[in-house]
Amino acid sequence: MTINLLAARIVKIILVLVTPFILLACDMQTYPEPESSPQRELLIYSGMTMIQPLQEISALIEQDEHCRIKITYGGSGHILKSVKVNQIGDLFFPGDKSYIDGLQEQGIITESVQVGYNEAGFFVQPGNPKQITSDLRQLQNRQLHVVIGSRKAGAIGRETEKILRQAGIYQEVLNNALYLTTDSKGLAQAIMKQDADLVLNWKATNYLSENIGKMEFVALPPEYSERQLLVMGLLTYSQHPQLARKIMQLAASEVGQSIFRKYGFLD
């Protein structure tokens, strides 16, 4: 075997052994791992009465921003506890501005926006068969079945205590109440289930589709029917603060205000 023929065979053997590794290296560079892009998700804590307008506003944001918004709701006192315990979430939307003020003092809310107001009043059975007037002292009447909100559980309970203390009859009404409930929904159900002849609740509950025609609103005297501001606050725990601000901006915009007006939170 000549030297040239031997050298040619050696080169051929080397190429057979090395070529798979060359191809493998090229293949690794040609097919990189795709990057994942998880959908943005926001969490809003909301009082019971405002859940329907908030759902409408959230749906608009989800459509425009391709994100997902979760809403946890209940009595404002209860959701306040959830905010403090969980230490997660983006927005807090209680039924009374005093809850926002407290969290701002604690540094848990960094900024806020006003979107409407709540106003308390009497609700009675359809047609007002007991001929109930705006007189607060009727809540002391032992001939009437009375249900009120708990001051610890929700914004309407806190507002009830404020109104009745101003009138000097809070303890007397507590003693006369058939029971206390946690939020505006519980008060509405007390009327619809005919547990109560009279409850003190937020006026906006009269605008909810499930309540229309099933109860009647009786306004309180002006000195006891002060409007409570509805304010939405940005939590320091927010993972998507810019997106959360877009919800706040929409809620305060002309479009958002028309939604809140539809549900009785604005004139």
Sequence and secondary structure as in RCSB ss.txt:
>XXXX:A:sequence
MTINLLAARIVKIILVLVTPFILLACDMQTYPEPESSPQRELLIYSGMTMIQPLQEISALIEQDEHCRIKITYGG
SGHILKSVKVNQIGDLFFPGDKSYIDGLQEQGIITESVQVGYNEAGFFVQPGNPKQITSDLRQLQNRQLHVVIGS
RKAGAIGRETEKILRQAGIYQEVLNNALYLTTDSKGLAQAIMKQDADLVLNWKATNYLSENIGKMEFVALPPEYS
ERQLLVMGLLTYSQHPQLARKIMQLAASEVGQSIFRKYGFLD
>XXXX:A:secstr
  HHHHHHHHHHHHHHHHHHHHHHHHHHHHS         EEEEEEESTTHHHHHHHHHHHHHHHT EEEEEEE 
HHHHHHHHHHH   SEEE SSHHHHHHHHHTTSEEEEEEEEEE EEEEESTT TT   S GGGGG TTS EEEE 
TTT HHHHHHHHHHHHHT HHHHHHH SEEESSHHHHHHHHHTTS SEEEEEGGGGGSTTTTTS EEE   GGG 
  EEEEEEEETT S HHHHHHHHHHHHSHHHHHHHHHTTS  
